[in-house]
Amino acid sequence: MPELPEVEVTRRSFAERIAGARITGVRLGAPLRWPLGCDPETLVGFTVGQAQRRGKYLWLPLAPEGGLLMHLGMSGSLAFGDTLGAPGRHDHFDLATSRGVLRLTDPRRFGAVVWSPALDQGVSAKLLAGLGHEPFDSALTPEMFHAALRRRRTSVKAALLAGDIVVGAGNIYACEALFGAGIDPRTRCDRISRPRAEALLRELRLTLAKALELGGSTLRDFRDAHGMNGEFQGQARVYGREGQRCARCGGTVRRVLQGQRSSFFCPGCQRR
Ligand SMILES: [Zn+2]
């Protein structure tokens, strides 16, 4: 599943090239998770603005009005270029522009492209309503993060995955950040001290920054964005390493199920 770093790397891969392009055509394939929400013909002649990201959504503002909110779902990827060729059976959205075609390929079709009058209006406002802070937003201070954790009784892992305090902590990144901070994933949120909350926020930012760096340095073709999880996993310290030796303490990495998701952690390094 594409996580926040892949979505951000995808955005960076085409944002500058598509900005200022004029839409020349829109092609829809098989139905995606949600309908486009407008007659695709009405978009022809519109100009594409600066692509933004919010959580795992991409927002492509259009002039004179509105924009397209995109989500990659479980298996989606976006490619932009002028040599993409004829659409294949998994290509379900093409935005043809004066600079090239932006194409959504999505075999499982949980992704979506939705028109909205603005990022904070209509369908976009609804879809983005529950999202927490962006991880690198300096407005999210350790004090705020700690205060938000104090109000919850769920496990810290569940709170990270929920994404309503801070977005971007997908399973692999949540496990790695908790390891970095020395916090057992089963720890109750309201039992986490201020210094440990601060350490967790710092580790989450470090983990995501590392993933972004990896994506930026290893992806020649952003259609390979799905490879990022795999690349990052190769460097993971606990994720996917059940039964293996912890590089920090020499103990054994364990796996537990939390809400149907696997949590990997080192009992020697991570405390409740
Ligand atoms: Zn350890």
Boltz pocket constraint, residues with backbone or C-beta under 6 A from the ligand:
constraints:
  - pocket:
      binder: B
      contacts: [[A, 246], [A, 247], [A, 248], [A, 249], [A, 250], [A, 251], [A, 266], [A, 267], [A, 268], [A, 269], [A, 270]]
      max_distance: 6.0
